[in-house]
Amino acid sequence: MKKIYLSLLISHFCFAQTINFSEALKQSLGNSKDLKKQELNIQISKEDTNSITASNYGVLSLNSNISRTNHAGYVFMGKLSSREATFKDFGFSQMNEGINTTPKDLNYPGDRTAINNFVSYDLPLFTGFKLENYKDISKLQEKANEILYNLDKKNLEFEVLKAYNGAVLSKDYLKTMKNAQKNIEFIHNSALEFHKNGLVTKIDVNEAKVYMLNVNSKLVEAENNFNLSLAYLKFLTSNELISDVEGIQNIYFDFENEEELYKKALEKRDEVSLQKISIDANNKNIDIQKSSYYPQVFTHLEYGVNDNRFTSDQDKDYYMALLGISLIIFDGSRNALVEKAKLEELKSKLDYEKLKDGIKLELEKAMLNYKAKQAILKEKIEAKELANEVLNQAKLQYKNRLISMTTLINQETNYEKSQTMLLEAIYENSLALANLNLVLGKNIKTGEEK
């Protein structure tokens, strides 16, 4: 059993991976089931376009209708179709019985099998531009699905960065707790020595031990948070071998004035492109509804054989060529459908204007948030440096018995808090940058991709 456990442990360490953001992003994008699903949607929309295109070439079909009946009309038509009708079938054998005689052979024929084998070809010649507009809408749907794919990709990139930096934050906090544990162990051991030499009371030793126990519990919590962060990163990347992460990932780009950023956001945002597609699609739908005002022209071509058995006898064959024209003279619903389509187009235009206003607000909020996070980060860096100086001074003062253990522990607590707040500020700053990048409609590019 020990050998098996040791083997598994060695295997774990051999295959454990420390991953950087670039690799995490690459694996997440490559293994995302949502993106693969969206790729299928793109293929489906392309097949819809192919289906509409194929409609322009008509439908060629091979048909075989087999029936058996004693229905007088069908039997008589079957004989006519196979060119087998005789005067007897009309009832001429009863001509001497008078003009009001019911012809028995015509009205009460025997059962007959009718077999009609034929090839038909149906082709729409003119549909009032309906097929053309449907094809244009299908093309727009293709483009929309491609844009949705990229939008999902950008959102996933942001989620990966958030998860990765969250793991880095958990890792750095774990390091902070380990350092705090070492520091308090040193303080506790020093207090024990001082107590042995009669320099401090037992209260100092107990205060240090209480704080040490609290730090130990925080360390357990930090380890759990780090493992939870790695678990989510494993889920996003579909990589169960991840055991550690590298440094924090920030998105760097040139900051222009807000007006220029807004213009670029309108150019880059996928939501804007989708809304423009919606307007175009609604415009095409108006033309589709107007198609009923045009004549519909179609043709039907047919060649086949009729008989009471399967045959290729040319004496039994026939052909039919049909050219059909249909024009609706009055349909009260047409105007309503056209007006409804126009109103839908107006709605999509209003949505477009609302979207532009929303993006402007998003950008303003993202910029304000980024500036605030930058200012906070600067303050937290300075606060951590000062807290470190104060702690070092406090350690020296306690060693010289100038301050109490309570004061020293308070300074240790302040330093620990300042480290934690700095880590959170670094994390929040990275998210503010990534969010601003997302608001501007940009994909996340790693250093390797630039």
ChimeraX attribute file (.defattr): number of C-alpha atoms within 10 A of each C-alpha:
attribute: neighborCount
match mode: 1-to-1
recipient: residues
	/A:1	6
	/A:2	7
	/A:3	8
	/A:4	9
	/A:5	10
	/A:6	11
	/A:7	11
	/A:8	12
	/A:9	11
	/A:10	12
	/A:11	11
	/A:12	13
	/A:13	11
	/A:14	10
	/A:15	12
	/A:16	14
	/A:17	15
	/A:18	12
	/A:19	17
	/A:20	15
	/A:21	21
	/A:22	17
	/A:23	14
	/A:24	24
	/A:25	25
	/A:26	14
	/A:27	16
	/A:28	24
	/A:29	20
	/A:30	13
	/A:31	16
	/A:32	16
	/A:33	13
	/A:34	14
	/A:35	20
	/A:36	14
	/A:37	12
	/A:38	19
	/A:39	15
	/A:40	13
	/A:41	18
	/A:42	21
	/A:43	15
	/A:44	15
	/A:45	20
	/A:46	17
	/A:47	14
	/A:48	18
	/A:49	20
	/A:50	14
	/A:51	13
	/A:52	17
	/A:53	15
	/A:54	11
	/A:55	13
	/A:56	14
	/A:57	13
	/A:58	16
	/A:59	13
	/A:60	13
	/A:61	11
	/A:62	12
	/A:63	11
	/A:64	13
	/A:65	10
	/A:66	13
	/A:67	11
	/A:68	13
	/A:69	14
	/A:70	15
	/A:71	15
	/A:72	17
	/A:73	12
	/A:74	16
	/A:75	24
	/A:76	20
	/A:77	15
	/A:78	21
	/A:79	19
	/A:80	14
	/A:81	18
	/A:82	19
	/A:83	14
	/A:84	14
	/A:85	15
	/A:86	11
	/A:87	10
	/A:88	13
	/A:89	19
	/A:90	15
	/A:91	16
	/A:92	15
	/A:93	13
	/A:94	15
	/A:95	11
	/A:96	8
	/A:97	11
	/A:98	8
	/A:99	9
	/A:100	7
	/A:101	11
	/A:102	13
	/A:103	19
	/A:104	15
	/A:105	18
	/A:106	18
	/A:107	17
	/A:108	14
	/A:109	17
	/A:110	12
	/A:111	12
	/A:112	18
	/A:113	16
	/A:114	23
	/A:115	20
	/A:116	22
	/A:117	19
	/A:118	18
	/A:119	15
	/A:120	17
	/A:121	16
	/A:122	17
	/A:123	17
	/A:124	18
	/A:125	16
	/A:126	16
	/A:127	17
	/A:128	19
	/A:129	15
	/A:130	20
	/A:131	18
	/A:132	17
	/A:133	20
	/A:134	20
	/A:135	18
	/A:136	18
	/A:137	21
	/A:138	21
	/A:139	18
	/A:140	20
	/A:141	23
	/A:142	21
	/A:143	18
	/A:144	22
	/A:145	22
	/A:146	20
	/A:147	19
	/A:148	21
	/A:149	21
	/A:150	16
	/A:151	20
	/A:152	16
	/A:153	20
	/A:154	20
	/A:155	16
	/A:156	20
	/A:157	22
	/A:158	20
	/A:159	18
	/A:160	22
	/A:161	25
	/A:162	20
	/A:163	21
	/A:164	27
	/A:165	26
	/A:166	24
	/A:167	26
	/A:168	23
	/A:169	25
	/A:170	23
	/A:171	23
	/A:172	19
	/A:173	24
	/A:174	22
	/A:175	15
	/A:176	19
	/A:177	24
	/A:178	18
	/A:179	15
	/A:180	21
	/A:181	20
	/A:182	14
	/A:183	14
	/A:184	22
	/A:185	18
	/A:186	14
	/A:187	24
	/A:188	22
	/A:189	15
	/A:190	15
	/A:191	26
	/A:192	20
	/A:193	14
	/A:194	17
	/A:195	16
	/A:196	12
	/A:197	9
	/A:198	10
	/A:199	11
	/A:200	17
	/A:201	14
	/A:202	13
	/A:203	13
	/A:204	19
	/A:205	20
	/A:206	15
	/A:207	15
	/A:208	24
	/A:209	18
	/A:210	13
	/A:211	19
	/A:212	22
	/A:213	14
	/A:214	12
	/A:215	22
	/A:216	17
	/A:217	13
	/A:218	18
	/A:219	21
	/A:220	13
	/A:221	14
	/A:222	21
	/A:223	19
	/A:224	14
	/A:225	19
	/A:226	22
	/A:227	17
	/A:228	15
	/A:229	21
	/A:230	25
	/A:231	18
	/A:232	16
	/A:233	27
	/A:234	19
	/A:235	14
	/A:236	22
	/A:237	21
	/A:238	17
	/A:239	16
	/A:240	14
	/A:241	16
	/A:242	18
	/A:243	18
	/A:244	16
	/A:245	20
	/A:246	14
	/A:247	15
	/A:248	18
	/A:249	20
	/A:250	19
	/A:251	17
	/A:252	14
	/A:253	8
	/A:254	6
	/A:255	9
	/A:256	9
	/A:257	8
	/A:258	13
	/A:259	11
	/A:260	10
	/A:261	18
	/A:262	21
	/A:263	12
	/A:264	14
	/A:265	22
	/A:266	19
	/A:267	13
	/A:268	17
	/A:269	18
	/A:270	23
	/A:271	19
	/A:272	20
	/A:273	17
	/A:274	20
	/A:275	19
	/A:276	18
	/A:277	18
	/A:278	23
	/A:279	20
	/A:280	17
	/A:281	21
	/A:282	22
	/A:283	19
	/A:284	21
	/A:285	24
	/A:286	20
	/A:287	19
	/A:288	21
	/A:289	20
	/A:290	18
	/A:291	19
	/A:292	19
	/A:293	15
	/A:294	16
	/A:295	16
	/A:296	19
	/A:297	16
	/A:298	17
	/A:299	16
	/A:300	16
	/A:301	15
	/A:302	17
	/A:303	15
	/A:304	19
	/A:305	22
	/A:306	26
	/A:307	24
	/A:308	17
	/A:309	11
	/A:310	14
	/A:311	14
	/A:312	13
	/A:313	10
	/A:314	9
	/A:315	11
	/A:316	16
	/A:317	19
	/A:318	14
	/A:319	12
	/A:320	10
	/A:321	12
	/A:322	11
	/A:323	12
	/A:324	13
	/A:325	12
	/A:326	12
	/A:327	11
	/A:328	10
	/A:329	9
	/A:330	8
	/A:331	10
	/A:332	7
	/A:333	8
	/A:334	15
	/A:335	13
	/A:336	12
	/A:337	16
	/A:338	18
	/A:339	13
	/A:340	15
	/A:341	21
	/A:342	18
	/A:343	14
	/A:344	18
	/A:345	21
	/A:346	15
	/A:347	15
	/A:348	21
	/A:349	18
	/A:350	14
	/A:351	17
	/A:352	20
	/A:353	13
	/A:354	12
	/A:355	16
	/A:356	17
	/A:357	12
	/A:358	12
	/A:359	19
	/A:360	20
	/A:361	13
	/A:362	17
	/A:363	23
	/A:364	17
	/A:365	14
	/A:366	21
	/A:367	19
	/A:368	14
	/A:369	19
	/A:370	21
	/A:371	15
	/A:372	14
	/A:373	21
	/A:374	19
	/A:375	13
	/A:376	17
	/A:377	21
	/A:378	14
	/A:379	13
	/A:380	21
	/A:381	18
	/A:382	13
	/A:383	18
	/A:384	20
	/A:385	14
	/A:386	14
	/A:387	21
	/A:388	19
	/A:389	13
	/A:390	17
	/A:391	21
	/A:392	15
	/A:393	14
	/A:394	22
	/A:395	20
	/A:396	14
	/A:397	14
	/A:398	17
	/A:399	16
	/A:400	9
	/A:401	12
	/A:402	11
	/A:403	14
	/A:404	15
	/A:405	25
	/A:406	13
	/A:407	14
	/A:408	22
	/A:409	21
	/A:410	15
	/A:411	21
	/A:412	24
	/A:413	17
	/A:414	18
	/A:415	22
	/A:416	21
	/A:417	15
	/A:418	21
	/A:419	23
	/A:420	20
	/A:421	19
	/A:422	21
	/A:423	21
	/A:424	18
	/A:425	22
	/A:426	24
	/A:427	21
	/A:428	22
	/A:429	22
	/A:430	23
	/A:431	24
	/A:432	23
	/A:433	22
	/A:434	26
	/A:435	23
	/A:436	22
	/A:437	21
	/A:438	22
	/A:439	23
	/A:440	23
	/A:441	20
	/A:442	18
	/A:443	17
	/A:444	22
	/A:445	13
	/A:446	16
	/A:447	10
	/A:448	7
	/A:449	7
	/A:450	5
